[in-house]
Amino acid sequence: MIMSFFRKGLIFAFCALCGSAAFGAPVLMDGIAALVDGKPIMRSDYLNNLYRFQETPEGQAMSEEQQKEYVLDQMIDEKVLLSRIDRDSIVVSDAEVEQRVSAHLGQLAASQKIDMATLEKAIRAQLGISMAQYRDQLSKQIRSHIEMMRVRQRHVGMVNPTKKEVEAFFKEYKDSIPRQYNCVLLSHIQIPISPDSALVDSVKKEAESLIDSLNLGIKFELLAKNHSQDSSAVKGGDLGYFKKGLLDPDFERTLDRLKNGQYSSTPVKTKEGWHIARVLGRKEDGVRSAHILLRTIPTAKDSAAVIRLADSLRSVLKTSEQFAEAAKKYSEDKSSNYAGGRLGWFSKGEMNPEYVEPVAGLSVGEVSEPVVIDGAYHLFRLDDSQQIRELNMEEDFAKIQQMTATHIENDRLEVLVKKWRKEVHVDIRMKD
């Protein structure tokens, strides 16, 4: 059943970063529905989740007893996962949460084409709460979401499904995958604003001098605190534990060559700058590492050179074939340049908010003005638009592959949660 796919894809959907649904549910007479490892599931939270689930197609396909069992079971699994956060000593900083809250509100305002003052009025009118209350509740949801993602990264890691697995997934769930509405087909060219070679070389020499200091016996932690240009500096460069495949490939390959306690004898180059990598410990499926990062920050001159290139490309790229050739030659986006810059189909509601404005005024076949996103200039081409379409393997392989990966990851996480559930005490207090 496709229900099982979406169930697994949204195992902990009650922590989703929704807006009105999270704050518009009624407040009911409270009590404890269940205790999981000492953590309560409140009756009001359970009933609010139950009412929302009953409005979904999945919920409507169940009997009332099945709905109750399903919702409580999901909330117990959520608490089991929260218990794992404590056991793994996962800490999310207030600064990271605040940054994500601000980004979420900014994206919400941008998607509605309104300013923050108008957004605040809309929140008060629609939800009956102040912006401060909204931010507080959103902060709690985002913190929980980040914590759960870190548990997922630590114990499941990233899955890269094979073509055969993607095809099998699509064959099984094809008829139940939602259609796309009001959608656009986009290509882009991404040209990063890179520092010139002289700056890169000078920063490398600084990193090499720090390695000389390490060789003389100065402690890694001390040099990291005094010189690293990364948030990990305050922890002596400690990045924590990561499963294989989650770090920069060049950085990870360097770690693979090091023994516990060793640091790299030469600096490692990534898009962020030059790193001195160190291994702090290993597990079977990952490594705990530290680094000293010296960033290579582009100058205004570097930025001007890129904008000149982007402007010149826009003026000569008249056909899809020309755009594709330019993307293969100039674009640094490795996920799309090999395919001529093709990003694929997007429903306008699911598009990256930073893409919305550059694409909004384009007609099919037009190329956007250069726009800066995440330290790179982008040119967007509107290749096609449709009001309604169904996903297919030829045009939507990457999207279906991601669905497959999520499906597999959630299968694995579900197995782990069942195992962890046996390790904690679950006391169900509410029987009806």
URNOR-V444160 format. One record per residue. N is the residue number from 1. RES is the residue in one small letter. OMEGA is omega as a letter, one per 30 degrees, with the letter a starting at -180 (none if undefined). Layout:
<<N	RES	OMEGA> <N	RES	OMEGA>>
This chain:
<<1	m	l> <2	i	l> <3	m	a> <4	s	l> <5	f	a> <6	f	l> <7	r	a> <8	k	l> <9	g	a> <10	l	a> <11	i	a> <12	f	a> <13	a	a> <14	f	l> <15	c	a> <16	a	a> <17	l	a> <18	c	a> <19	g	a> <20	s	a> <21	a	a> <22	a	a> <23	f	a> <24	g	a> <25	a	a> <26	p	l> <27	v	a> <28	l	l> <29	m	a> <30	d	a> <31	g	a> <32	i	l> <33	a	a> <34	a	l> <35	l	a> <36	v	a> <37	d	l> <38	g	a> <39	k	a> <40	p	l> <41	i	a> <42	m	a> <43	r	a> <44	s	l> <45	d	l> <46	y	a> <47	l	l> <48	n	l> <49	n	l> <50	l	a> <51	y	l> <52	r	a> <53	f	a> <54	q	l> <55	e	a> <56	t	l> <57	p	l> <58	e	l> <59	g	a> <60	q	l> <61	a	a> <62	m	l> <63	s	a> <64	e	l> <65	e	l> <66	q	l> <67	q	a> <68	k	a> <69	e	a> <70	y	a> <71	v	l> <72	l	l> <73	d	l> <74	q	a> <75	m	l> <76	i	l> <77	d	l> <78	e	l> <79	k	l> <80	v	l> <81	l	l> <82	l	l> <83	s	l> <84	r	l> <85	i	l> <86	d	a> <87	r	l> <88	d	l> <89	s	l> <90	i	a> <91	v	l> <92	v	a> <93	s	l> <94	d	a> <95	a	l> <96	e	l> <97	v	a> <98	e	l> <99	q	a> <100	r	l> <101	v	a> <102	s	l> <103	a	l> <104	h	a> <105	l	l> <106	g	l> <107	q	l> <108	l	l> <109	a	a> <110	a	a> <111	s	l> <112	q	a> <113	k	l> <114	i	l> <115	d	a> <116	m	l> <117	a	l> <118	t	l> <119	l	l> <120	e	l> <121	k	a> <122	a	l> <123	i	l> <124	r	a> <125	a	a> <126	q	a> <127	l	l> <128	g	l> <129	i	l> <130	s	l> <131	m	l> <132	a	l> <133	q	l> <134	y	l> <135	r	a> <136	d	a> <137	q	l> <138	l	l> <139	s	l> <140	k	l> <141	q	a> <142	i	l> <143	r	l> <144	s	a> <145	h	a> <146	i	a> <147	e	a> <148	m	l> <149	m	l> <150	r	l> <151	v	a> <152	r	l> <153	q	a> <154	r	a> <155	h	a> <156	v	a> <157	g	a> <158	m	l> <159	v	l> <160	n	a> <161	p	l> <162	t	l> <163	k	l> <164	k	l> <165	e	l> <166	v	l> <167	e	l> <168	a	l> <169	f	a> <170	f	l> <171	k	a> <172	e	a> <173	y	a> <174	k	a> <175	d	a> <176	s	l> <177	i	a> <178	p	l> <179	r	l> <180	q	l> <181	y	l> <182	n	a> <183	c	a> <184	v	l> <185	l	a> <186	l	l> <187	s	l> <188	h	l> <189	i	a> <190	q	a> <191	i	a> <192	p	l> <193	i	a> <194	s	l> <195	p	l> <196	d	a> <197	s	a> <198	a	l> <199	l	l> <200	v	a> <201	d	a> <202	s	l> <203	v	l> <204	k	l> <205	k	l> <206	e	l> <207	a	l> <208	e	l> <209	s	l> <210	l	l> <211	i	l> <212	d	l> <213	s	l> <214	l	l> <215	n	l> <216	l	l> <217	g	l> <218	i	a> <219	k	l> <220	f	a> <221	e	a> <222	l	l> <223	l	l> <224	a	a> <225	k	a> <226	n	a> <227	h	a> <228	s	a> <229	q	a> <230	d	a> <231	s	l> <232	s	a> <233	a	a> <234	v	l> <235	k	a> <236	g	l> <237	g	a> <238	d	l> <239	l	a> <240	g	a> <241	y	l> <242	f	l> <243	k	a> <244	k	l> <245	g	a> <246	l	a> <247	l	l> <248	d	a> <249	p	l> <250	d	l> <251	f	a> <252	e	l> <253	r	l> <254	t	l> <255	l	a> <256	d	a> <257	r	a> <258	l	l> <259	k	l> <260	n	l> <261	g	a> <262	q	l> <263	y	a> <264	s	a> <265	s	l> <266	t	a> <267	p	l> <268	v	a> <269	k	l> <270	t	l> <271	k	l> <272	e	a> <273	g	l> <274	w	a> <275	h	l> <276	i	a> <277	a	l> <278	r	l> <279	v	l> <280	l	a> <281	g	a> <282	r	l> <283	k	a> <284	e	a> <285	d	a> <286	g	a> <287	v	l> <288	r	a> <289	s	l> <290	a	l> <291	h	l> <292	i	a> <293	l	l> <294	l	a> <295	r	l> <296	t	a> <297	i	a> <298	p	l> <299	t	l> <300	a	l> <301	k	l> <302	d	a> <303	s	a> <304	a	l> <305	a	a> <306	v	a> <307	i	l> <308	r	l> <309	l	a> <310	a	l> <311	d	a> <312	s	l> <313	l	a> <314	r	a> <315	s	a> <316	v	a> <317	l	a> <318	k	a> <319	t	l> <320	s	l> <321	e	l> <322	q	l> <323	f	a> <324	a	l> <325	e	l> <326	a	l> <327	a	l> <328	k	a> <329	k	a> <330	y	a> <331	s	l> <332	e	l> <333	d	a> <334	k	a> <335	s	a> <336	s	a> <337	n	a> <338	y	l> <339	a	l> <340	g	l> <341	g	a> <342	r	l> <343	l	l> <344	g	a> <345	w	l> <346	f	l> <347	s	a> <348	k	l> <349	g	a> <350	e	a> <351	m	l> <352	n	a> <353	p	a> <354	e	l> <355	y	a> <356	v	a> <357	e	l> <358	p	a> <359	v	a> <360	a	a> <361	g	a> <362	l	l> <363	s	a> <364	v	a> <365	g	a> <366	e	l> <367	v	a> <368	s	l> <369	e	l> <370	p	l> <371	v	a> <372	v	l> <373	i	l> <374	d	l> <375	g	l> <376	a	l> <377	y	a> <378	h	l> <379	l	l> <380	f	l> <381	r	l> <382	l	a> <383	d	a> <384	d	l> <385	s	l> <386	q	l> <387	q	a> <388	i	l> <389	r	l> <390	e	a> <391	l	l> <392	n	a> <393	m	a> <394	e	a> <395	e	a> <396	d	a> <397	f	a> <398	a	l> <399	k	l> <400	i	l> <401	q	l> <402	q	l> <403	m	l> <404	t	l> <405	a	l> <406	t	l> <407	h	a> <408	i	l> <409	e	a> <410	n	l> <411	d	a> <412	r	l> <413	l	l> <414	e	l> <415	v	l> <416	l	a> <417	v	l> <418	k	l> <419	k	a> <420	w	a> <421	r	l> <422	k	a> <423	e	a> <424	v	l> <425	h	l> <426	v	a> <427	d	l> <428	i	a> <429	r	a> <430	m	a> <431	k	a> <432	d	none>>
